[in-house]
Amino acid sequence: MTINELMLIVFLINLPFGYIRSNSTKFSRKWIMAIHIPVPFVFLLRMISGLNWTVIPLLILSDIAGQFAGGKLKRPGSMNPIEKA
């Protein structure tokens, strides 16, 4: 598995968790779990891929990007309150 493939997988894993995190109260149990649940999966993927520890900063960036992008996702048909006016 290449670094780019691993980064893409990490990004995709974090999308739903970013969505959940964005719809929960900051620092609540749900918010903290949404941030930390993907971490063991990312660790296992890195170990399985055989890549060394030097790729960790790139995986952290992919993790943050996935959380951020997931937080920006909206359900189809939903609108911001400002757009409804």
C-alpha positions, 0 to 999 in steps of 0.5 A: 500500500502506498502513502497516497492510498493510505492517506486516502483511506484515513481521510475516508474513515474520518468523514463520518466521524467528522460529521458526527462530531460536527453535530454534537456539543463540543467536549461532550462524550460523543464529540470526544469519541468521534475524534478518538475512535478512528485512531486505532484503525489508522494505527492498524492500517499503518502497521499493516501497510508496512510503512514506518513512523515517518508517515505519521505527520501525513496521516495526522493531516489526513485525519484532520482533513477528513474530520473537517470535511466530514463536518462540512457535509450536509444531508441532501435537501437540508439548507442553512437557516440563512438560505431558507429566508 
